[in-house]
Amino acid sequence: MGPAALPTASLAYDIKPKTPESAFAAKLRPDILGVSTDSSAESARAIFESAFRGRTNTSTDIQQPKFGGTAISYTAALVFSLPSGPKQTGEVLSGSFSSPASSNRAYFVSRNLTFAQDQQPSKAEMIKQVMDKYGAPTIVGNQHLYYIYRAGKIVSVGAKYKEATALEAVDRPLEPRTAIKLNDANGRGSCVAIVKRSLAKEKTLSAMLGEAKGANCDGALSVELTTGNTPDRVGNAQFTLLDFKRMISAAAIDGEALAAEQNERNPTPRASAPKL
């Protein structure tokens, strides 16, 4: 194929960004180290860099693809990591972001802490800090505290958790009668299951969109506290923030913008049929 037949990048393509909808209301917007799903990739990167400043033996992975066939690059994913060691707590901060068409906003944020053996906090202390920051969870069990969001609020399924009751419940299986209330009558899945499946997928919009559309909620915050050296200690803590409403909204905005950009590069012929 000769050079003349190759598609050319739309160097002057003008992106008109639209802000996608979010699961989280302004007064109830959870964050992880200050990064929420209202954060742009630029502001999230500044926070990540600040959190890892001065640390040695760290690594960064910054994915910057082009938007469609344009020359416009943007940050789609950030991963900053510090390995754990016998005397060093390891940490991984990651985030995924929509395209510039949908304002390059976060829809997935995660923080994973692997505590050094002599630095493992107590479960009671961790649960207190979590509930001080995020409030009472929707459901607790299987080493998780789950915050399920719908219509801008944390969903309640009847369980009234205080710090002591959350501590008692965290290592037990999820209470079935409470968990079943997270499903709906139309077959849409519980966000507890959706969160687990989403974590096993690539964190791209296309990979996560199916789960987002099948979720019986708008968003979720999951805090996993894995048991450490002793039953009362935490060996690993993983915080995960998922904005399903933003995924669906951003995918629609991005799809429209990509179609417009492609049409600009390869416009549909407008010639009319000749008179016969």
N, C-alpha and C positions, 0 to 999 in steps of 0.2 A: 504494500500500500504506500503510495507516494505521500510526501509531506502535505500536499494540498488537500488530501482527503481526511487528514486527521482533524478531530474537533479542536477548536481553539478555546482557551480559557477566557471567560468573560471578565476581562481585567477591570472594566469600568462598571460592573454590575452594582447597582445601588440596593443594599439591603435596608428594608424599613422594618426594624425590629418591633415585635409585639410581645407584651409580657404574658406568659401563659398563666392559666389559673393555678391556684395552689390549694392543698388540703388544709393549710394552716392559716388561721386568722391572725391579724396583727397583734392582738392581745394574748394570743396563745400559740406562739411560734417557737417550737423547741429548737435548740441548737446543740451542736457538738463542738466544744472549744470555740464558740462564737460563730461557727459556720452553720447557717440555716438554709432552707431551700429558697430563701429570698436572696441568698448570696450569689453574686456573679462569680465566674471563674477567676476573674482578676482579684476580687476582694478575698476569695477563699485562698488563693495562692499566697497572698500577703500574710494571712493568718498562719498558714502551714509553714511558711518560711520563718516566721517569728517563733513558732513553737519549736522548730528544730535548730534555730540559730545557736551556734556555739557547741553543738554536739559533734562528736567525731564518729567516723565509721557509719555515716548515714548514706542513704541512696535516694534518688528521686527519679520518677518516671512521669514525664509530662507529654501527653499525647496531643499533637496539634495537627489535625487533618485540615484539608481544604474544604470549603463549603461548595458542594456540588462540583461544577466545572469551572469555578472561579479561581482567582489567585488569592482569595481571602482565606487566611488560616485563622483558627481559633482553638482555644483549649477545650478539649472534650473530656479529659480525665487527668487527675492528679493523684500520684501515690508517693508519699514520703515515708521512709521506713528506717528504723533503727533496730538492729538485731538484739535479741536477748542474750544474756550470759549469766554465769553463776552469780555475779555481783551487779548485773545491769538489767534493769527492766526494759524490755523491748517494746517498741511502739510502731504501729502502722496507721497512718492517716490517709484516707482516700476519699475522692469525690468524683462524681460524674456530672456532666453539664450538657445542656441542650445547645443547639447551634446559635449563631448570631441572630438568625431570624426570630428566634424565641428568646432573645435577650441573654443568651448564654448563661442561664440560671441553673443552679444545682437541683437535681432531683434525687440524688443518692449521696449520702455522707456516712462515713464509717470511721470508727476509731477502735483499734484493737491493742490492748495492753497485756503483755506477758510479763508477769511480775517475777523478779529475781526471788530465789527461795527465802532469803532473809528480809524481803521487802513486801511480802504478801499481806495485804490489809485484811481486817476481819470482815466477814459478811455483814455483820450488824452495821459497821462503819460505812461500808459501800452502799448498803440499802438506804441508810439515813441520807447520805449525800445525794443519791439518785432521787429520792422522794423530796428532799429539800429543793432540788433544782426543777424537777418535772411534775411534782405533785403525786397524787394517788394513782396507781396504775389501773388499767382495765382488768387485767388478769395476771396471776402470778403462778409459776410452777415450771417444772422441767428446767430449773436453773435460770429461768427468764423472768423479767418483769416486762410485760407488754403494755404499751400505750397505743390504743387504737383510736383513730380520729375519724369523725364523720360530721359533716356540716359545721366545721370549724370548732368542734368540741371533742373532748375525750369521752369515748363511749363508756357508759356504765352498764354492766350486766348483773348488777345486784350485789356484787362483792364489795365490801367496804374495808379497804386495806389501810391499816395503820402500820407503822414501822415494825412492831412486834409481830403482827399477823402476817405481814409480807415475809419476814424472816422465817417464820414457821412454815410458810407455804412454798418457799422458793425451791427447795430440793424435792418436793413431792410432785407426783404427776399433776397435770392440769385437772382441775375438778370438772368432770364430764358435763354435769348439768349446767355449769357456768359457761364452759367452752361452747356448748351447742347453741347458746344464745347469740354467738357471733356469726352464725350462718343466717341466711334469709330464706324465705319461702320460695324464692325463684331459682334456687340452686346456686346462687353466687357464693363463693367460698369464703371461709373464715380467713381473716387477715393473718392469724397465727400461721396457718398453713402456707399462705401466700408469701409471707416474710421468709419462711424457711426455703421455699422453692426459689424465690428471687435471689437469695444469697448464693445459690448454687449456679446461677446463670452469669453470663457476661453482663457487665453493667452498662451496656449500650441501650439506647431507647428501643431499638428494634428487637433486641433479645428480651427485654423486660415488659414490653407493651402488652403481650397476651396476659401475663399475670396481673398487670395493673387493671386491665379491663374486666378481669374475672373476680376482682376483689370486692368483698362486701364492706368496703370502707374507702375513705379518700386518702388515707396515709397512715403510717405506723412508725412508732419508735420502739425498738427492741433493745433491751439491756440484758446481756447474757453474763452470768457470774459462775464460772467454772470452779469447782472445788479445788483447793490447793493441797498443801502438805498435810493439813488436818481438816476435818469437816467444817470447822468454823472459819477457815481462811479461804481467800480467793486467789487462785493461781492465774486465771485469765479473765479479763473483762472486755467484752465487745459491745460497743454502742453502734447501733445502726438506725439511720433515719431514711425513710422511704416516702416520697411524695407521689402517690399513684395518680392523683388528679393532675399534677403537673406533667407527669409522663404522657398522659393521654392528650392533654391540651397542647403540650410542646410538639408532640409527634404530628398533630394535625396542622399546626402552624408551619412546622418545618417542611411537611409534605407539600403544602401549597406554595411555599417559597421556592422549593427545589423544582417544582413543576414550572413555575414562572421563569426561573433561571434557565431551565432547559429549553423552554419555548423561545427565550431570547436568543439562545445560541443556535437553535434550529427552528426558526419560525415556520409556521405552517404556511405553505404557498397560498396566496390570496388571488391568484389569477382566476378569472371566470371562464367558463366554457364559451367558445366562439359561437356565433350565430350560425345555424345550419339551414 
